[in-house]
């Protein structure tokens, strides 16, 4: 498994070309997605736990439940990313008369999510180190949307969280570029596309995603 994963990470063109005529094997890709989803759950729990004290007055005693929902959302989100990315790549490649199966696309996208594990792990480690510096403004009236919005904005704009947001933006861009390289070759061979068509299939949706991510973190 380790050698297979390393080959996909470091030599994706050779790896996917060698496996292009084989039946899709989802065990390793699913394992990658599962690990990523677990880390996303941990990250979701961390963030929800840090924000939970904001609701201590309005929702006293519900902090633990909020954190659990954060973890569940993070885990489900990891699985959804895999499925949605696969569907998008499959549908776009249909425009170019791609021939491979949806299962092969799921396989390729699963392998491409491996770099995202590193991004999630680094984010979790950083937030763990700075957690004691985070201050959560208290929301006294949960029914006041303006007060809730101001509290969340104050939470995210404090220096430690602003630094975390900047780190998240950097990690998202760097490791997504690595993932895109894997997806490009994976989709090209999985759907038997030309270099141009594979590039359009992968790069356009990822570019849109990265623009949204960078904008959401307030970089521009």
N, C-alpha and C positions, 0 to 999 in steps of 0.2 A: 504493500500500500504506500509506504513512504517513497519508494523509488518512482512509483506511478505518479504520485502527487508532485514530486520534484520535477519530473519530466514535463508535466502539464504546466507547472509554474514557470519553468526556465526555458523550455523548448516546446512551446505550445503548437507551433506549426508542424514540427515532426510528430509530436504526440498525437494530435488529432488526425493527421494524415494517415498514420499507422492504424488508427482505430476507426477510420471513416467507413470501412466496409464491414465492420463488426456490429453485432447487435448492441444497442445501448445498454450499458451497465450502470445502474443508478446507485449502487451500494456506497461507493466512495463519494460521489457528489452529494448524496443525501447525508452522509456523515459530516461533510463539510458544512452543509446548510444547517444541520442540527447543532453543531458546535457554535456556528455563528448565531443561531437563534438563542442558544443558552447564554452566550455573552450579551446579546441584545436584551435578554431578560434581566441579567444582572445590572446592566446599564440603566434599564428602565426602572428597576427597583431602587437603585442608587438615587436617581434623579427624583423619583416620587418621594423617597424617604427624606431627602433634603428639603423638598417643598412642603411636605406634610405639616410641619409646625405652623405654616401659614394659616392652616384651617383649624388650629387647636381651639379657638374660641367659638367659631361658627359650627364646627363639626367635631366637638370634643370626643376623643376616644376612637376616632375613625382613621387615625394616622397609619396604623398597621394595614388596614384594608386598602387605603390609597396606595401604599407601597406594593401590596400584592397585585393590585390591578395594573400598576406600572410594570411589574415583572411579566404578567400575563400578556399585556399589550406588546411588550418588547419581544417576547418569544413568538407570538403569532405574527408580528410584523416581519421577523426574519424569514419565516416560511412564505409570507405573502410576497416579499421582495423577489424571491426565487421564482415563484409562479408568474407574477406579473411581468417580470423581465423576460421570461421565457415566452410568454404569450405575445408580448410586444415584438420581440425579435422574429418570432414565427410569422406573425401577421405581416410585418413589413417585408420580410423575405418572400412572402407570397407574391408581392408585386413584381419581383424579379424571377418568378417561377421556380422558387426553391423546391427541392425534391425530397429532402430528408424528413424523417418523422419528428413529431413533437417530442417524443421520448429522447431522441438524439439532441434536440435543443435543450431540454431539461438537463441532460448530462453535461453539455458544454457550459451552460450557465452556472450549474452547481460547482464545477471546477473553478470557474472564474470568480466565485465568491470567496475563495480561499484567502486572497489578500485582505479582504474586508475583516477577517478574523483578527489580523494584526491591528488594524485600525481600531476595532472595538476594544481589544485588550489594552492598548495604550491609553485609550480614553478612560477606561475603568480604573487603570492604575493611577492616572493623574488625578481623577476625581476622588479616589480613596485618600491620596496624599493631602489634598487641600480641603477635605470635607469639614474639618474642624474650623476652617476660616469662613465658611459660608453662613450668612445671616439670612433668616427667613422672615420677612415682614409679615405681621399678623393681619389677616383679613377678619374684621369684626362682624361684617354683615355680608354673608354669602349671597344675599339677594341683590346686592348693589354691584352691578357689572362694572361700573367705572372704578370703584374701589378695588375690585378683584383685578382688573386690568392694570391699574397703577401698581398694585403689590407685585404682580408677576413681572412687570417691567422693571421695578426696582430690584427684584431678585436677580434677574438676568443681567442687569446693568452694573451690579456691584463688581469691583475689580477682579475678584477671583473667578466669577462666572463669565465675565467678559473675556478673560484669558482662556478659559475653557472653551468658549464658543469659537475663539480664533484658532485654537488647537484643533477643534473638531473640523473646522473648515479646511485647514491644512491637511489633516489626515484624510478627509473625504476626497479631496482632489488628488493627492499623491497616490493613495492606494486604489482609487477608482481608475486612474490611468493604467495601473498594473492590471487591474481586472479587465479593463477594456481590451488590452493587448491579448489576453487569454480568450475573451469572448469573440474578438475579431476572427481569430484562427479557428476557434471552436465552431462558430456559426458558419464560417466559410466552408468548412469541411462537412459539417453536419447537414447543411442544406445545399451543398454543391454549388456555391455561388462564385462569381468572379471576385477579384480583389476589390474592384470598385463597388459592386453591389453589397458585398459584406461590410465594407466600410460605411456605406450609407445606412445599412440596416442597424449597425451597432452605434456608430458615432452620433447620429442625429438625436436619438432618444437620450443617450447618456449626456450629451452636451446640454440638452434642455434641463435634465435633472441637475447637473452641476450648477447651471445658472440659477436655478431655483434655490438650491442649497446655499450657495454663496450669498445670494440676495437675502435669504431668510436669516443669515447670521449677521446681516448688516454690514458686510464688507463694502458693498456699494449700493 
